[in-house]
Amino acid sequence: MKKKSRPITKVANPEPKNIDENWVIWAAWADRITFEEIKEKSGFTEGQVIKLMRKNLRLSSFKLWRKRVNSQSIKHRKKFEKSRKLIRQKINKFDY
């Protein structure tokens, strides 16, 4: 018998099944999940997510996460949408 021709891709950190504190921590680390989406799915506000991350991560990991969140505009929906518009405008300028 022939094995599957398509390899199974394993994700290093798969999404947790239940929406609980573990899911919130996973979502906070994920780049493409905004704080607004976390609020909609779990009920945790941005401040609560920060407190949860501070409580559950080592100090160095928490500092890295905060630095990452503050430097990236994609954790907030409005900033993400604005950055996407700017990128599209730049691309459209180069269309011939």
C-alpha positions as CSV (number, residue, x, y, z in Angstrom):
1,M,0.0,0.0,0.0
2,K,1.1,3.5,-0.8
3,K,1.5,6.0,2.0
4,K,-0.1,9.4,1.9
5,S,1.7,11.5,-0.7
6,R,1.2,14.7,1.3
7,P,3.4,14.9,4.4
8,I,1.7,15.8,7.7
9,T,2.8,19.2,8.9
10,K,3.2,19.4,12.6
11,V,2.9,22.8,14.3
12,A,5.3,23.6,17.0
13,N,2.7,25.2,19.2
14,P,-0.8,24.1,18.2
15,E,-4.0,25.9,19.2
16,P,-5.5,24.6,22.5
17,K,-8.9,23.0,22.1
18,N,-10.6,24.7,25.0
19,I,-10.9,28.5,25.3
20,D,-9.4,29.0,28.7
21,E,-6.3,30.7,30.2
22,N,-4.1,28.4,28.2
23,W,-5.8,29.5,25.0
24,V,-5.5,33.2,26.0
25,I,-1.7,32.8,26.5
26,W,-1.4,31.0,23.2
27,A,-3.5,33.7,21.4
28,A,-1.5,36.5,23.1
29,W,1.8,35.0,21.6
30,A,0.2,34.6,18.2
31,D,0.9,37.5,15.9
32,R,-2.3,37.5,13.9
33,I,-4.7,37.4,16.8
34,T,-5.7,40.8,18.0
35,F,-6.7,41.8,21.5
36,E,-10.2,42.5,20.2
37,E,-10.5,38.8,19.0
38,I,-9.2,37.6,22.3
39,K,-11.9,39.7,24.0
40,E,-14.6,38.3,21.7
41,K,-13.7,34.7,22.2
42,S,-12.6,34.6,25.8
43,G,-13.9,37.7,27.5
44,F,-10.4,38.8,28.6
45,T,-9.6,42.5,28.1
46,E,-6.2,43.7,27.1
47,G,-5.4,44.5,30.7
48,Q,-6.5,41.1,31.9
49,V,-4.3,39.5,29.2
50,I,-1.3,41.5,30.4
51,K,-1.9,40.5,34.0
52,L,-2.3,36.8,33.0
53,M,0.9,36.9,31.0
54,R,2.8,38.6,33.8
55,K,1.5,35.9,36.3
56,N,2.2,32.9,34.1
57,L,5.4,33.8,32.2
58,R,8.9,34.1,33.5
59,L,10.0,37.8,33.8
60,S,12.3,37.6,30.8
61,S,9.6,36.0,28.7
62,F,7.1,38.6,29.8
63,K,9.5,41.4,28.8
64,L,10.1,39.9,25.4
65,W,6.3,39.5,24.9
66,R,5.6,43.1,25.9
67,K,8.4,44.4,23.7
68,R,7.0,42.4,20.8
69,V,3.4,43.5,21.4
70,N,4.4,47.2,21.7
71,S,6.6,47.2,18.6
72,Q,4.1,45.4,16.4
73,S,0.9,47.2,15.3
74,I,-1.0,44.1,14.5
75,K,-2.2,43.3,18.0
76,H,-4.7,46.1,17.7
77,R,-7.3,45.8,15.0
78,K,-7.4,49.5,14.0
79,K,-3.7,49.7,13.8
80,F,-3.5,46.5,11.8
81,E,-6.2,47.6,9.3
82,K,-4.4,51.0,8.9
83,S,-1.1,49.3,8.2
84,R,-2.7,47.0,5.7
85,K,-4.2,50.1,3.9
86,L,-0.8,51.7,3.7
87,I,0.8,48.6,2.3
88,R,-1.9,48.3,-0.4
89,Q,-1.5,51.9,-1.3
90,K,2.3,51.4,-1.8
91,I,1.7,48.3,-3.9
92,N,-0.9,50.2,-6.0
93,K,1.6,53.0,-6.7
94,F,4.0,50.4,-8.3
95,D,1.3,48.8,-10.5
96,Y,1.9,49.6,-14.2
